[in-house]
Amino acid sequence: MLSAKIELSRSALVHNVRIFRELIESNKQKTKFCAVLKSNAYGHGIYEMIDLCLDASVDLFGVNSLEEAQIIRQKHKTIPILIMGDIPNIRNRANDLSDTNFWVIVSRLVEWEFLSNLDIRPRIHLKTDTGMGRLGHSGESLRNILSEAHSKGLPLEGIATHFASTEDFTEHSYSQKQLKTFQEHIEIANSFGYTNLIKHCAASASALLFDEARMDMVRIGIALYGLWPSMETKLSMKLLGKPEAVLKPVLVWKSQIQHIQEVPTGTFIGYGSTYKTTSPTRVGVVPVGYYEGLDRKLSNNGYMLVAGKRARILGRICMNMTMIDITHIDSAILGDEVVIIGSSQNEYVSADDLSLWSNTINYETTTSILSLLPRNIID
């Protein structure tokens, strides 16, 4: 039996989808909702999230890889799937890519041409670089690609870009500059005869903040799971006078107390002897460590919940175990529930708390959770 479990809330997921449905419907255009399930659904479990999102009636799924797209296709034969990442050895994947409901983002002409020549071809979306400096092209390079594609009669169904820093600041001039550049890229594509394209650029933060960025589709990742892209995004909502969006976290992470021992004052705890007790201490051992996805930087620097109270992490987090201080929790016994992310009575530890204590972001906190841990859907 594995040492921990993940619970996924159906009602929270439906609530979060509804938040964005209301936003995109306010634009009075038919904007599609793309639920991004890349990286094991941000650690939530791709298999389980497929079912939850289908129940919530999303329009399509977004993934990073062809392999992730194939997982979804096993569960649903026709729903569109946006493949956003690179496809290695693409010339050897013709059969796998022969799906008219795959929407494949390309950055290079060679990929575009290969996909266009498949007997059964996916729908092709061109990535442009508006300031991310990652995938796509801009300026004269973009014009050259579009010119050559047009001369060869290559089809194009969509055009996309990605914002670099919307979630990092409360001042959004760079994002606005990117949006203006993307509009210019759309006009360039139109000038070569590529019209009626599906235009998309907004991920969670930009979909929340910029009405004009929602366009024909929004790609919702982190906020789908009830987590804010950043505190700056949340603050920006207030600064822009937008109604507060109440997102509900989908994921709860639980384990149990595996072992309890009483140790005297002056006892060292864990590898490297980085913690020394200053009074008689009751130590609980939780069978979750960095292999299971608990960031090692939480060593001596974080809390779990037991019986509605915070229990401090003592010493270094081990590969498969973590020690916590339960001296003040008189009722704690062997086998008691331990909450790593979620609530226990009136106390709550969020993915944001863990990311703050370990100096990272909530994206990394959840995507690091071991995929082997069972995911259970609850109402």
C-alpha positions in Angstrom: 0.0 0.0 0.0 1.4 3.4 -1.0 2.1 5.9 1.7 -0.2 8.7 0.7 -3.2 9.6 -1.4 -4.5 12.5 -3.4 -8.2 13.6 -3.3 -9.6 15.5 -6.3 -12.8 17.6 -5.8 -15.3 17.4 -8.6 -17.2 20.4 -7.2 -14.1 22.6 -7.0 -13.2 21.7 -10.6 -16.7 22.5 -11.9 -16.6 25.8 -10.0 -13.3 26.9 -11.5 -14.5 26.1 -15.0 -17.6 28.1 -14.4 -15.5 31.1 -13.3 -13.8 31.2 -16.7 -17.0 30.3 -18.6 -18.6 33.5 -17.2 -15.5 35.5 -18.2 -15.3 34.3 -21.8 -19.1 34.6 -22.3 -18.9 38.2 -21.1 -16.8 38.9 -24.3 -19.9 38.0 -26.4 -17.9 35.9 -28.8 -17.6 32.1 -29.1 -14.4 31.7 -27.1 -13.3 28.1 -26.5 -12.2 26.7 -23.2 -9.0 24.7 -23.4 -8.3 22.7 -20.2 -4.5 22.3 -20.0 -3.6 18.8 -18.7 0.1 18.8 -19.4 2.7 17.4 -16.9 0.2 14.9 -15.4 -2.4 17.6 -15.1 0.0 19.8 -13.1 0.5 16.8 -10.8 -3.2 16.2 -10.2 -3.4 13.1 -12.4 -4.1 13.2 -16.1 -6.4 10.1 -16.1 -8.6 11.5 -13.4 -8.7 15.0 -14.7 -9.8 13.9 -18.1 -13.0 12.5 -16.6 -13.5 15.6 -14.4 -13.0 18.0 -17.2 -15.3 16.1 -19.6 -18.0 16.2 -16.9 -17.4 20.0 -16.7 -17.9 20.2 -20.5 -14.7 21.8 -21.5 -14.2 22.3 -25.3 -10.8 20.8 -25.7 -7.7 19.7 -23.9 -4.2 21.1 -24.1 -1.1 19.0 -23.6 2.7 19.3 -24.0 3.4 16.1 -25.8 2.0 13.7 -28.4 2.2 11.0 -25.7 -0.1 13.0 -23.4 -2.5 13.5 -26.4 -2.6 9.7 -26.9 -3.6 9.1 -23.3 -6.5 11.4 -23.7 -7.5 9.9 -27.0 -7.7 6.5 -25.4 -10.5 7.9 -23.2 -12.2 10.2 -25.7 -12.1 9.5 -29.5 -13.1 12.8 -30.9 -12.5 15.8 -28.5 -10.0 18.3 -29.9 -6.5 18.1 -28.3 -4.0 21.0 -28.6 -0.4 19.7 -28.7 1.7 22.7 -27.6 5.2 21.2 -27.2 7.8 19.8 -29.6 7.3 16.4 -31.2 10.7 14.6 -31.4 11.3 12.5 -34.5 8.1 13.9 -36.0 8.8 12.2 -39.4 8.4 8.8 -37.7 5.1 9.7 -36.1 2.9 10.1 -39.1 0.4 7.4 -38.0 0.2 8.8 -34.5 -0.4 12.3 -35.8 -3.1 11.3 -38.4 -6.0 12.7 -36.4 -8.1 15.5 -37.6 -8.9 16.5 -34.1 -5.3 17.0 -33.1 -4.4 20.7 -33.1 -0.6 20.8 -33.4 1.3 24.0 -32.7 4.4 24.4 -35.0 7.3 26.8 -34.9 9.3 25.6 -37.9 8.4 25.4 -41.6 9.7 21.8 -41.8 7.1 20.6 -39.2 4.4 22.6 -40.9 5.1 21.1 -44.3 5.4 17.6 -43.0 2.0 17.8 -41.2 0.4 19.4 -44.2 1.3 16.4 -46.4 -0.2 13.7 -44.3 -3.1 11.9 -45.9 -5.1 12.5 -42.7 -3.7 15.6 -41.2 -4.1 17.4 -37.9 -5.1 21.1 -37.7 -2.0 23.2 -37.8 -1.5 26.3 -35.5 1.5 28.6 -36.0 3.4 29.8 -32.9 4.7 33.3 -33.0 7.2 34.9 -30.6 5.9 38.2 -29.2 8.5 38.5 -26.5 8.8 35.2 -24.7 12.0 34.3 -26.5 11.2 30.6 -26.6 9.3 29.1 -29.5 8.0 30.7 -32.7 9.3 33.5 -34.9 8.8 37.3 -35.3 9.6 40.1 -37.6 11.2 39.2 -41.0 11.7 35.6 -40.0 7.9 35.3 -39.5 7.2 37.0 -42.8 9.6 34.6 -44.6 8.0 31.5 -43.1 4.5 32.7 -43.9 5.5 33.7 -47.4 7.1 30.3 -48.1 4.2 28.4 -46.6 1.8 30.4 -48.7 3.8 29.7 -51.9 3.6 26.0 -51.2 -0.1 26.1 -50.4 0.3 24.9 -46.8 -2.9 25.1 -44.7 -3.2 26.9 -41.4 -6.1 26.8 -39.0 -4.7 28.8 -36.0 -2.1 31.2 -34.7 -0.9 31.4 -31.1 1.6 33.1 -28.8 2.4 33.1 -25.1 2.8 35.9 -22.6 6.1 36.0 -20.8 5.4 37.9 -17.5 1.7 38.6 -16.9 1.8 36.7 -13.6 5.0 38.3 -12.4 4.0 41.9 -12.2 1.2 44.3 -11.4 2.4 46.6 -14.1 1.5 45.1 -17.4 3.0 47.3 -20.1 5.1 44.4 -21.4 2.1 42.1 -21.7 0.2 44.8 -23.5 3.2 45.2 -25.9 3.1 41.5 -26.6 -0.6 41.7 -27.2 -0.1 44.5 -29.7 2.7 42.5 -31.4 0.4 39.5 -31.7 -2.2 41.6 -33.4 0.4 42.7 -35.9 1.4 39.0 -36.4 -2.2 38.2 -37.1 -2.4 40.9 -39.7 0.8 39.6 -41.3 -0.8 36.2 -41.5 -3.9 37.7 -43.0 -1.8 39.5 -45.7 -0.7 36.1 -46.9 -4.2 34.8 -47.2 -4.3 33.1 -43.8 -7.7 34.4 -42.5 -10.4 33.0 -40.2 -7.7 31.6 -37.9 -8.3 30.4 -34.4 -6.4 33.1 -32.4 -5.2 32.3 -28.9 -2.7 33.8 -26.5 -4.3 33.8 -23.0 -3.3 31.4 -20.3 -4.7 31.6 -16.8 -3.3 35.0 -15.7 -4.0 36.9 -19.0 -7.4 35.3 -19.3 -8.3 36.7 -15.9 -6.9 40.1 -16.5 -7.2 41.1 -20.2 -10.6 40.9 -21.9 -9.0 41.5 -25.3 -6.6 38.6 -24.8 -9.3 35.9 -24.6 -9.9 36.0 -28.4 -11.1 32.7 -29.8 -9.7 30.4 -27.1 -8.3 30.5 -23.6 -5.7 27.9 -22.4 -6.4 27.5 -18.7 -3.8 25.6 -16.7 -3.0 26.5 -13.1 -6.3 28.2 -12.4 -8.2 25.2 -13.6 -6.9 23.5 -10.5 -8.0 26.3 -8.2 -4.6 27.8 -7.8 -3.7 31.4 -8.6 -0.9 32.0 -11.1 0.7 34.3 -8.6 -0.2 36.8 -5.8 0.6 39.5 -8.3 -2.2 38.3 -10.5 -4.7 38.3 -7.6 -3.6 41.9 -6.7 -3.8 43.0 -10.4 -7.5 41.9 -10.4 -8.1 44.4 -7.6 -6.0 47.2 -9.1 -7.9 46.8 -12.4 -11.2 47.0 -10.6 -12.2 43.5 -11.7 -14.6 41.4 -9.5 -12.6 39.0 -7.3 -12.5 35.5 -8.7 -12.8 32.9 -6.0 -10.9 29.8 -7.1 -11.3 26.6 -5.3 -8.3 24.2 -5.0 -9.0 20.8 -6.5 -6.3 18.8 -4.8 -5.9 17.5 -1.2 -2.8 15.5 -0.2 -2.9 13.2 2.8 -0.8 10.6 4.6 -0.8 9.1 8.1 1.4 8.8 11.1 3.6 5.7 10.6 5.6 5.8 13.8 5.7 7.8 17.1 8.5 8.1 19.5 9.3 10.1 22.6 12.8 11.7 22.6 14.6 13.6 25.4 16.0 17.1 25.3 19.2 17.3 23.2 18.2 14.6 20.7 19.3 15.1 17.0 16.6 14.4 14.4 17.3 13.2 10.9 20.1 13.2 8.4 22.9 15.6 9.1 21.7 16.2 12.6 20.2 19.5 11.5 17.6 19.7 14.3 18.3 19.3 18.0 15.4 19.1 20.5 15.3 21.8 23.2 12.8 19.9 25.3 11.3 16.5 25.5 9.6 16.0 22.1 7.1 13.6 20.7 8.1 12.9 17.1 5.7 11.6 14.5 7.1 9.9 11.3 5.1 10.4 8.1 5.9 8.0 5.2 6.2 10.8 2.6 9.5 12.3 1.4 11.2 13.9 -1.5 10.6 10.9 -3.7 6.8 11.3 -3.2 7.2 15.0 -4.2 7.7 16.8 -0.9 10.3 19.5 -1.5 13.5 19.0 0.5 13.7 22.7 1.1 10.8 22.2 3.6 13.3 20.6 5.9 13.0 22.4 9.3 10.9 24.9 7.4 7.3 23.7 7.0 4.2 22.3 8.6 1.7 19.4 8.2 -1.7 19.2 9.9 -2.7 16.6 12.5 -6.0 16.7 14.3 -6.6 20.3 13.3 -3.2 21.6 14.5 0.0 22.5 12.7 2.9 20.1 13.3 6.3 21.5 12.4 8.7 19.5 10.1 11.8 18.5 12.1 15.1 17.9 10.5 15.8 17.0 6.9 13.1 15.5 4.7 14.2 12.0 3.8 13.6 10.2 0.5 10.5 8.4 1.8 9.9 9.8 5.3 9.4 13.1 7.2 9.5 13.8 10.9 7.0 16.2 12.5 6.6 17.6 16.0 3.4 16.3 17.6 4.3 17.1 21.2 1.4 19.6 21.5 -1.1 17.2 19.9 -2.0 14.9 22.8 -4.6 13.0 20.9 -2.3 12.0 18.1 -1.9 8.2 17.7 -0.4 5.8 15.2 -2.3 5.8 12.0 -3.8 9.2 12.4 -4.4 11.3 9.3 -1.8 13.8 8.3 -2.7 16.5 5.8 0.1 17.8 3.6 -2.1 20.0 1.4 -5.6 20.7 2.5 -7.6 21.4 5.6 -7.9 19.7 9.0 -10.7 21.2 11.1 -10.1 24.9 11.2 -6.4 24.8 10.0 -5.4 24.9 6.3 -2.1 24.4 4.5 -2.2 25.2 0.8 0.0 24.5 -2.2 0.9 28.2 -2.0 2.1 27.8 1.6 4.4 24.9 0.6 5.7 26.9 -2.3 6.3 29.9 -0.1 8.2 27.9 2.5 10.3 26.2 -0.1 10.9 29.3 -2.2 9.3 28.1 -5.4 5.9 28.4 -7.2 2.7 26.4 -6.7 3.1 25.0 -10.2 6.3 23.1 -9.1 4.7 22.1 -5.8 1.9 20.2 -7.4 3.7 18.9 -10.5 6.3 17.3 -8.2 3.8 15.0 -6.5 4.6 11.4 -7.4 2.4 10.2 -10.2 2.2 6.7 -8.6 0.2 8.0 -5.6 -3.5 7.1 -6.0 -5.8 9.9 -7.1 -9.4 9.6 -5.8 -12.3 11.7 -7.1 -14.6 13.0 -4.5 -17.7 15.2 -4.8 
